[in-house]
Amino acid sequence: MSKSIFYHAGCPVCVSAEQDIINLIGLDNVEVVHFGEDKNRILEAENAGVKSVPALVTPTGNVLHINFGASMEDVKG
């Protein structure tokens, strides 16, 4: 993977973190995945090790959980 992937669920915490991540690393360096718009990516995130959102998966596969917004169980609803 060449870009980081930022997963989120659209809550205010997630949206705020999305803007901060984009400002920090640049839109060209991050793919944003909003589970409310793309639920079929949930399994992908879980397989990458995401336990809660917002979370950033780096190009090396590290998962950075950012300011707890919702568990993946909550996201799956």
N, C-alpha and C positions, 0 to 999 in steps of 0.2 A: 504494500500500500504506500502510495507516495504522499497522500494528504492525511491529515488528521480527520477524524469523523466526530462531530458533535451531535450527540443524541439528546433529544428533549421531548417533553410532553405538552409544551405550550403554556404551562403555568407561568405566573409572573416571575417567579424565581428563575425558571428556565429561560424565559425571553430576555431577562436582564443579563444572565450569564452568557447567552448567545451573542448579544451585542458586545460584551466585554471580550469574549474570545475572538470575535471578528476584528475588533479594534486592536487586540494584542498581536495576533498572528496573521491577520489579513484574510480576506475572503477567498483569495486564490489558493490559500494553504489549508482550507478546512471545508469539508462537506457537511452541511447541516441536514440532519434527519429529524423531522418533527413527526412523532408517532401518531398524532391526531390526523395527519395527512398521509401517512405511509406506514400503516400498522404491519404490513408484511415484512418490515425490517426489524421487528421486535426480536425474533429468534436469532437473527444475525448479531444483534447487540448482546443478547444473553450469551451466545457462543463466544463472543469476544471478551466476556467477563464483566459486562455491565450489570451492576446490582441495583442501581438507582439512577435517576436522572435529576438534574443534568449531569452528563458525563462526556468526557473527551477521550477518545481512543487515539493514541499517537501512532505515527507511521511504524514505530517499532513494536506496537502491540500493547503498550502500557495503557492501563485504564485509569484515568484521573476522575474520580467522583467529586463533583463540585457542589457544595452547598445543598444538601439534601432537599429535593423538591418532592419526589415520589418514588416509591419502590417499583421495581419491575412488575410485581404482583398487582400493584395499583394501576399501572399503565395497561396491563392486560385486561383489567376490569372484570 
